[in-house]
């Protein structure tokens, strides 16, 4: 089997070329052809030595997973479903705006975290994606859109690792993919424009701050452990205090002077004024009472079958946002994009050959949630 060159960051590609008896600058040339020009045919890479061009087809290839479907939303959002084999398919979403083009990238086929409000979690978990399968989503979308629009302008200006999966549970494949995105010979994205979203894998947050610090978005969704245990089961392993301390440790390495907390607004569950006040107390404990430098991004819940949840109404969301803002916390309400093609936050499901018995686990937890909410809907 030949190597998919999308699997390598520049260092990895240099090592691959050295095994072929080639010098490092050949790897840089090859890297540019792949990522800056979207090339997949070695014969057209004109500045490579002919001997290398003749050698490469026997040992390497450049390919993205096959596209199973493409859906275009009324607001310009585009969703692709990629076939990653053995019954698994993952989704990537492109969100165009006047000043940017954001690509939401998947890191796993399914997700083992099992957050209550996330469609991917209800699908269960099959496997981690390879670096090539992660990078391929960017490679394919960037160059497909360039060809369609007949432009040389950059299409993807921002990448958010907020698609299917928990990125930090696929750390080995994630970091080389991030390095491809950041490399000036590749996509040249700044660290501020690449965001990893995590539900709170504390040891890997610490590791990322040293290996490849990019913008970090933490899926918070509850201000107390008992409620977050149910909404985000990973909280049982890394509870809120431990998670917030990891956030404080990450900040000095972060490319921005703040971290983002994602908070999905769930009617009657985590959206009351008491919850907002508890969030304020949670972040104010840091920096001598000045608080953790952060931004709250309130996300209206996007319904999907079998969740058993509903979205907070607009007035409730606005009141919640106003409470946080009055306490000096930067707070935004995310605008829903692509919901007519199930491409909005929390709706990505793809196709997953579940190995975790997610359906029965989620059914049991729906009953548990009702009990937790009845106990903690009103906080001190």
Buried (B, 14 or more C-beta within 10 A) or exposed (E): EEBBBBBBBBEBBBEBBEEBEBEBEBBBBBBBBBBBEBBBEBEEBEEBEEEBBEBBEEEBBBBBBEBBEEBBBEBEBBBBBBBBEEEBBBBBBBBBEEEEBBBBBBBBBBBBBBBBBBBBBBBBBBBBBBBBBBBBBBBBBBBBBBEEEEEEEBBBBBBBBBBBBBBBBBBEBBBBBBBBBBBEBBBEBEBEBBBBBBBBBBEBBBBBBEBBBBBBBBBBBBBBBEBBBBBBBBBEEBBBEEBBBBBBEBBEBBBBEBBBBBBBBBBEBBBBEBBBBBBBEBBBBBEEEEBBBBBBBBBBBBBBEEBBBEBBEEEBBEBBBEBBBEBEBEBEBBEBBBBBBBBBBBBBBBBBBBEBEBEEBBEEBBEEBEEBBEEBBEBE
